[in-house]
Amino acid sequence: MLDAATMALLAKLKVLGKQSGTNIDLVKMSDDKKYAEHTLNELSNADDPELVLIVIQLMNLFGMIKAPSLQAKAEEKDDKNRYVGSLR
């Protein structure tokens, strides 16, 4: 079962998608991951910034966005500035 915040995002997605000419099957979206990925990828190219923001939030909630962790970035940054050689 989805939480209230996710259901609210899906409701906004349905309304904004309909306004942009895309009919979204919310039941199919919750059952079929390929359909959800395809639909959200298509809607991510919309001109409406609110629609794109909702799409990104849903992609994040559904685990479709793989962002690098902050810890990996911090370790990479520390290694870059570290002096490797030694003075004699």
C-alpha positions in Angstrom: 0.0 0.0 0.0 1.2 3.5 -0.9 1.6 6.2 1.7 -0.5 9.4 1.5 2.3 11.5 0.1 2.9 9.1 -2.8 -0.8 8.9 -3.5 -1.0 12.7 -3.6 1.9 12.9 -6.1 0.2 10.2 -8.3 -3.0 12.2 -8.2 -1.2 15.4 -9.3 0.6 13.4 -12.0 -2.7 12.1 -13.3 -4.2 15.6 -13.5 -1.1 17.3 -15.0 -0.6 14.4 -17.4 -4.1 14.7 -18.6 -3.6 18.4 -19.2 -0.6 17.7 -21.3 -2.5 15.1 -23.3 -1.2 11.9 -21.7 -3.7 9.5 -20.1 -2.0 7.7 -17.2 -3.3 4.3 -15.9 -2.4 4.6 -12.1 -3.4 0.9 -11.4 -1.1 -0.3 -14.2 1.6 2.1 -13.0 1.6 0.5 -9.5 1.7 -3.0 -10.9 3.9 -2.8 -14.0 7.4 -1.4 -13.3 8.2 -1.2 -17.1 5.0 0.8 -17.8 5.9 3.1 -14.9 9.4 3.6 -16.1 8.3 4.3 -19.7 5.5 6.6 -18.7 7.7 8.6 -16.2 10.5 8.8 -18.7 8.2 10.2 -21.3 6.6 12.7 -18.9 10.1 13.9 -17.8 10.4 15.7 -21.1 7.3 17.8 -20.5 7.3 21.6 -20.7 5.4 21.9 -17.3 8.0 22.3 -14.5 5.6 21.2 -11.9 4.9 18.0 -13.8 8.6 17.3 -14.3 9.2 17.9 -10.5 6.5 15.4 -9.6 7.9 12.9 -12.1 11.4 13.2 -10.6 10.0 12.8 -7.1 8.1 9.6 -8.1 11.1 8.3 -9.9 13.1 8.8 -6.7 10.4 7.1 -4.6 10.2 4.2 -6.9 14.0 3.7 -7.0 14.4 4.6 -10.6 17.0 7.3 -10.0 20.4 6.1 -9.0 22.3 9.0 -7.5 25.9 8.7 -6.2 26.1 8.7 -2.4 27.4 11.8 -0.6 30.0 9.6 1.1 31.5 8.5 -2.2 31.7 12.2 -3.4 33.5 13.2 -0.1 36.0 10.3 -0.4 36.7 11.2 -4.0 37.2 14.9 -3.1 39.6 14.0 -0.2 41.8 11.8 -2.5 42.1 14.4 -5.1 43.6 17.0 -2.8 45.9 14.6 -1.0 49.7 14.8 -1.6 51.1 11.5 -2.6 54.8 12.1 -2.7 57.2 12.8 0.1 60.0 15.4 0.6 63.6 14.4 1.1 
